[in-house]
Amino acid sequence: MTDLRSELDRALATVIDPEIRRPIADLGMIDSVEFADGRATIGIKLTIVGCPAADRIERDVREAAGSVPGVEEVEVNVAVMSVAERTALTERLQGARRREVQFGPETPTRIFAITSGKGGVGKSTITANLGVALAAKGLKVGIVDADVFGFSIPGLLGVSEEKPTRVGELMLPPIGFGVKVISIGMFLPGPATAVSWRGPMLHRTIKQFLSEVYFDELDILLLDLPPGTGDVAISVGQLLPHAQVVVVTTPQTAAADVAERSGLVARKTGQRVIGVVENMAGLPQADGTVLELFGTGGGADAAARLDVPLLASIPLSLALREGGDTGEPVVLSHPEDPAAAAILALAQRLLQPAR
Ligand SMILES: Nc1ncnc2c1ncn2[C@@H]1O[C@H](COP(=O)(O)OP(=O)(O)OP(=O)(O)O)[C@@H](O)[C@H]1O
């Protein structure tokens, strides 16, 4: 009997909360475990009423308990934590980071801010695919979509319908293809809503993302910045001065000017520009030639002006664009696509120790 009880505990210890990504046993979510006459009765406590992960947790508890030899029937009773229990949980999760900006200078998390001089150069598409590529390597990855005026990361990662779950003071971010994502788009009533905030409000929002979103330990944090040199770029520079900046540009030589400017703003806030990524480079044709739709040289030009390496040149790609529209990142759906391959190589390059 004692053996069976410890077998049950061991099995239940494998059940992970899909949002918090920790064993539910460690989160105080297993309330009671009883066993009599082949029947296991498990009481679980969810964090909030209507917890989106409820069905999955209940199913996983049922499966885990049912897998123990000797258990013929499983009953799962679901309740909700009291306010005091929930507060204790959020305090435990937040730990020392309570109300402070996570990922301070002491953080082991590597932070990359992806910026560009102007809009539409593919910055968000690259950020989303990079995140997925890094997560597919087994790293713990989070993305803060700080592109408040042109938020597109949730759509690119297939989580545009999802909202963060609020547990006390914490927000649990939705997870798309293994990447924890928070975006201003998740707080607006609908996709057609425009954001027209001034600097202080933008600063508060970014700060809130960095303090109240429960990312847990991350290996990599990516920030998708709005194009240009505006308030958000400066706020991120102040809040995360140790972030490493990657500048995205097109091959158009005229684009190098504005790309250089966004890199220079990052430097002014103390951030380090680690390189340039050229996107929308030549489109390979069926006859083997390459159509240089946006010209050539913009990436190398911007890199030379900023005195940093050109980290990648990503070709124009139908599969990349389609994957963005359907929310299926091309690095997973078509890793052999030349643009996907270039992003996968970029992910590998970013993992090399910072110099
Ligand atoms: N290499 C590429 N080949 C083909 N299409 C691309 C490529 N990169 C990006 N795109 C497409 O270009 C459009 C703009 O991309 P994206 O939204 O990522 O740009 P952005 O720089 O983040 O823009 P903004 O900052 O204005 O939101 C999207 O439709 C995207 O699918």
The ligand as an ORCA input file, in Angstrom:
! r2SCAN-3c Opt
* xyz 0 1
  N      12.950     36.836    -46.948
  C      11.675     37.127    -47.224
  N      11.078     36.672    -48.364
  C       9.804     36.953    -48.662
  N       8.995     37.670    -47.885
  C       9.508     38.138    -46.727
  C      10.857     37.900    -46.330
  N      11.051     38.481    -45.128
  C       9.891     39.055    -44.782
  N       8.961     38.862    -45.733
  C       7.591     39.375    -45.758
  O       7.671     40.791    -45.705
  C       6.603     41.330    -44.933
  C       7.172     42.203    -43.817
  O       7.838     41.369    -42.883
  P       7.818     41.684    -41.329
  O       6.456     42.010    -40.859
  O       8.563     40.580    -40.672
  O       8.677     43.022    -41.328
  P       9.038     43.982    -40.126
  O      10.371     44.522    -40.446
  O       8.857     43.295    -38.828
  O       7.948     45.097    -40.290
  P       7.388     46.087    -39.143
  O       8.528     46.396    -38.264
  O       6.919     47.249    -39.959
  O       6.321     45.334    -38.442
  C       5.802     40.149    -44.431
  O       4.722     39.951    -45.284
  C       6.776     38.974    -44.554
  O       6.120     37.733    -44.777
*
